[in-house]
Amino acid sequence: MVICMQCGSQNRKENKKCSSCGAPMPHFEMTPTVKVEVVTGRFKKFHDNVEGVRNGQISPEAFGEFLQDQYETLQKFRGEIAEVIEGTDYLEKCHDEMTQGIAGMDHYEEGVHEMWAYLEDGDVEHLEAGLEMIRMGNDCINDAMRINRMARKQLEEEWGTM
């Protein structure tokens, strides 16, 4: 049954006009839904580089340099996080955020190590496994950022503006 938007009467779904008031009936097409995966940000860099390696556009040497750069960036970020945690109660106050963020960095690091194994033995399975670990890390980091935004919003509501 379809409800008329004009008078609220129930009509059969095949009716073109309302059987009560004659208003045109809404027409809804049923289309299958398709899950679209959007690849963005940090994960996109890894995704694009893995695709480049697979199709021969990126050499193993260039891929190794990319992995090394990403690993160094990750280590720098870990150091910055450690500085924030040391000497403050941030970890206690924002436990969920920090737990998710650190788990995300761990997954990224595992993913880089897994992809590095491809450079050692040429087995492309390492690329896919590493990319999956990176995806998990990306999800954790996105969760940490979401938790951070929610916490900031709550503080803004309690304190006014930040």
N, C-alpha and C positions, 0 to 999 in steps of 0.2 A: 504494500500500500504506500501511496505517496500523499503527503499532506499538501493541500492547496495553500499557497503563500498569501492569497487574498482573503479567503473566508475560513480557512482551517478545516475544511471538509476532507474526509479521506476519499481517495480516488484510486482506481486501479492504475498500476504503473504504466500500462499502455495508453491511458487516456492522454490526448493532446490538450484537451480543455477540461476544466473542472466541471463535474456533473451537476454541481449546485449553482455556481455563479457564472460559469463560462470563461473564467480567467484562464490564460495559458498556463499549462502545468510546467513545472521545472523539468528540464531534461538532464539526466545525469548519465554520462557514459561511464561504464565500468571498464577500467583498463588495468591490466596487471601492474603491480608495483615492481619496480626494479631497484635493487639495492645498488646505490652508486657510492663507490668508495672514493673519497676525496683525499688526495695525497698532498699535504701541505707542509710548509715549514721545515723543521729539523729532519723529519722523517723523509721528506721529499729529496733532500740532498743525498741521503743514502740510497733511496729508491732509484734516483736518476743515475747515480754512479754504478750501481749494480746492473742496471739495464745497459749502461754504456759498456761495461765489461762483457756482458753476455753477447752483445751484438758486435763486439770488436772495435767500438769507437773509442774506448778507453783502454790503454795498455795496462798490463799488470803493474808496471812500475808507477804509472800515474795513479792507479788505484791504491797502491801501497802508500804513496805520498798523501793521498786524501785521507786514508785511514790514520796515518801518523798525525796529521793535522787535527783530525777530529779527536783522537786520543789525547793530544796535548791540550786542546781546548777543554775537554772533559776534566782533565786533571787540574787545570787552572780553576775551573768552576768549583770542583770539589774543595780546593784550597780556600776559595772565597767563602764557601758555605761553612767550612770548619772555623774560619775566623768569626763569622756571625754567631756560631754556636758557642764558641769558647768565651767564657767570661760573661755570658748572658743567660737568661732563663728562656730564651726564644724556643729552644727545643721542647721545654716543658709546656710553654704556653701554646705552641703551635705544633704539637706532637703529630697530629694526623698529616698536616701539610709536609712537615719534614720527613716523616716516614715514607710518604708517597714520593717525594722528590728524590730522596736517597735511593729508594728502590728503582726509580726511573734511571738514575745515573748508573746503578749496578747493572741493569738490563742493557743499557747502551754499551757499557764497558764489555760485558759478555758478548754482545753482538759484534763489536769491533774485533775481539779476539777470535770469534768464530769465523768472521770474514778473513782475518789474517791467515787462518788455516788454509783457505782457498789458495792464497799466494804460495803456500808451502807445498801443497800436493795437487792443486789444479782441480779438485773435486768441487763442482758447482753447487753441490748440496750445501756446502758451507755458506755460500752466498744467501741461499734461501733461509737457512736456519738463522744466520746472523741477522738478516732483515726482519725475521719474525721477532727476534729478541729486541731489536731496535724499535719495532712497532709497540711491543709491550712497554718498553721504556718510555716511549713517547706518550702512551696512554697514561702512565703513572705521572709523568711530569705535567701533562695537561690536567690531571686530577688535582695535583698539588697547587697548580695555578688557580683552579676553580675554588679550592678550599681557601686559598689566600684571598681571593676576591670576596668570598662570602664573609670571611673574618673581618676584612677591611670595611665592608659595607655595614656589618654589625657594629663595629667600633665607631664608624661615622654617625650611625643612628644614635648611639649612646652618648658620644662626646660632641656631636655637631660635626664640623668639618675637620678633616685631617690635613 
